[in-house]
Amino acid sequence: MADATGTPTTNYSFKTLDGTDTAGYTSINSVITSIDTQLQDKAAKANMIVLYQGAAAPSGWTNVDAAVVAAGGPASGTGYIWIRKN
């Protein structure tokens, strides 16, 4: 079986199947998306702060880069920001 070529999931970029797969891709994609969401829910706890590669905080997170650095934390560096889970 070739690598999946469908849309990646939101949190962990699991590859889903595309519409040309005859193995019930809709049901399989629902399971893949559910796993992605559940992993994110278990891995990310409220108020945890992590270093994120990107210019803006993703949905459900707040950019706290300036506050972390002002409090004496390490500078995030080019292309990274500190974010806090809402």
Secondary structure, DSSP 8 states (H G I E B T S, - for coil): -----S-B-TTT--B---TT-TTTHHHHHHHHHHHHHHHHHHH--TT-EEEEESSS--TTEEE-HHHHHHTT-----TTEEEEEE-
